[in-house]
Amino acid sequence: MRVFKAISVQSLLPVFWIFQTRVLSAGAEHAIEDAVGDLLFVMDSSGSILPYEFAGMKEFVADLLKPFTVGPKDVQIGFVQVSDDPVVEFPFDKYTSIAAAQWAILNMKQKLGDTNTGKALTHAKDAMFMQKGGARPGVPKVLVWLTDGASSDDISQPFQFLKDLGVTVFIVSIGRGNYIELKAAASEPSERHLYYVDPEDMHVIMEELRNEILDIIQVKKLRALDITATSFRLLWPRLLSDSADYYLIEYGPLVDSQKKSWKTVTGDETSVVLRQLLPKTSYEVKLTPISDNYNKFLETIVTTLEETPEELSPQVIVISDSQPRSFQVSWAPTPPSVASYEVLYGILPGGKTNLLSVSGDQNATIVNNLEPNTTYLVTVSAMYQSGRTEALSVKACTQDVSSEAGKLKLINISPTGVAALWDPAMDKVLHYKVRCTRRRRSPSVRTLPPQARGVLLTDLVPGTETRICVKAVYRNGVGRPLCRTIRTPQQQDILSPEKQSTKSFCTQKHQCWQER
């Protein structure tokens, strides 16, 4: 897994004519013409992604694809956006040039809505990686999921179905999602397929991710992927074209040539998973095409990984929900051999330290009573039942007290409408996010410009409670949300002087937003 700290850089500018001149010429100078595969991007387009993050992810993908040669005999690109329902921007066989694919990606519009990634992955399996989606049989298949780390539905089963089909899964998380969930979703080994990176620093991982993808789709020999302690997946170039032919695969420990196993697959396959292997063992693998037209064989040696020792925790620490006087600390993994965790935190440099004890079956805690706008060093130590201790440290920053909007006021306009008004935050705001939780409806999240001071929420349920939260978003984080609950009236109210004032307020340019 890769973890990158934030670097102060300017916002990415999605200006296509600049990109076209710079990117397409660079791609032509370093064109990759010996890669073949179906490459699908699944990108979060929901309301949890900020507009500048969405623009940055689009440019990242377009830059990533610079050197690829796109076409029916080369690399095919497909794209799916994640929202309430999956949105197929284009199937694999839509574009036959890199310029056309880049143009389509950079001109995509954000869909907002909920983050139903599992639904999008199921659609990818049932529609995209099939002939009707333009996918080709017998070529390597790669999926790259760009996300803020969270999904509203289950992703574990859809990802497993995709991996069972032979799809290699890469994950680029620009948030700080559930590490255990993302690690399980990515192909093995996860340190080569799971990337954590800040939105402004995505360029840092570009070359490495591109090389990892090329390592899969530039198949010229017998190779092994997804290597674990007890299994690996073999991948080979297409040698046979008739499904009536078949491949014979012989494999066994290198140190014991008498202990061999055999497996056969049909001639239209180019990969297979070998299971029930011994940990930390080198296997000699031989693939022989059984055909009258082909009399050569391919060989390789693959070494399985060592079984993961229990006492390796923690491997990652995530700081989230930072407030002026508190933040949440999460860590992973949580092996059963841990008796307890100790969370040590203190102000940098050299401030007084404090200690929290957490049960061994927990992987998160809230640290309170902190100083605003202050950097802390946080150390999480795993106290094992054997008496051994393993520790990992990270830096964490609390928010400034002025980072929140002030004095949130809710006013009933009608049985189905509420006006939310707030005072501006003190610091330079990128935008405001307003979350509306209504009865019998999914929560809605909208983004408002920094000059907004109010919003008109409609389509509410008369006589029910609605919870509304407003928070300011900054370049380096978000402020503490202000939340209030209001009950809408049962019957239509006559417009009062107070509501008249609100109506006038909302008619000012850029001051009010009508929820659809």
Secondary structure, DSSP 8 states (H G I E B T S, - for coil): -EE------------HHHHHHHHHHHHHHT-B-S--EEEEEEEE-STTS-HHHHHHHHHHHHHHTTTB-BSTTSEEEEEEEESSS-EEEE-TTS-SSHHHHHHHHHT-----S---HHHHHHHIIIIITSGGGT--TTS-EEEEEEESS--SS--HHHHHHHHHTTEEEEEEESS---HHHHHHHS-SSGGGTEEE--GGGTHHHHHHHHHHHHHHH---S-EEES--SS-EEEE-------TTSEEEEEEEETT-TT--EEEEEETT--EEEE-S--TT-EEEEEEEEEBTTB---EEEEEE------S----SEEEEEEEETTEEEEEEE---TTEEEEEEEEEETTT--EEEEEEETT--EEEE-S--TT-EEEEEEEEEETTS-EEEEEEEEE---GGGS-EEEEEEEEETTEEEEEEE--SS--SEEEEEEE-TTS--EEEEE-TT--EEEE-S--TTSEEEEEEEEEETTEE---EEEEEE--SS-----HHHHHHHHHHTSTTS--B--
